[in-house]
């Protein structure tokens, strides 16, 4: 379970240890650990996002992550895959999708261009049959 502690009206620290107001990053400065603290917070988020993360079941999901073949999408896909989720990544570049799934056994991929309405309609028509247990969509 993720603990979260309000540290200011604008930000929430999401992690295992409570954080202190003095740790709020200002103007891009990184979070710094104070002497005697066990752990630094995992990251800073807006309160609504932190509440959603705290309530979300973090493993055992079937997740579809668009743009999961590279960059932030790949990072998210790999992180959720390591947490025990069944991850399906989509993207326009079949080579990037193949490289990502080869590096993460059990991860699946599908070609999808989210800028093309025909591609979206085609994928949406077959998704319920191909991924019947799909319960999380992460539009990257």
BELBEL-V960044 format. One record per backbone hydrogen bond with DSSP energy under -1.0 kcal/mol. NH is the residue of the N-H (numbers start at 1). CO is the residue of the C=O. If there is no record, write none. Layout:
nh:co
NH:CO
NH:CO
This chain:
nh:co
3:15
5:13
7:11
8:11
12:45
13:5
14:43
15:3
23:20
24:21
29:26
37:34
43:14
45:12
50:46
51:47
52:48
53:49
54:50
55:51
56:52
63:86
64:136
65:88
66:138
67:90
68:90
74:70
75:71
76:72
77:73
78:74
79:75
80:76
81:77
82:78
83:79
84:81
85:80
86:61
88:63
89:108
90:65
91:110
97:93
98:94
99:95
100:96
101:97
102:98
103:99
107:104
108:87
110:89
112:91
116:113
120:116
121:117
122:118
123:119
124:120
125:121
126:122
127:123
130:126
131:127
134:131
135:62
136:62
138:64
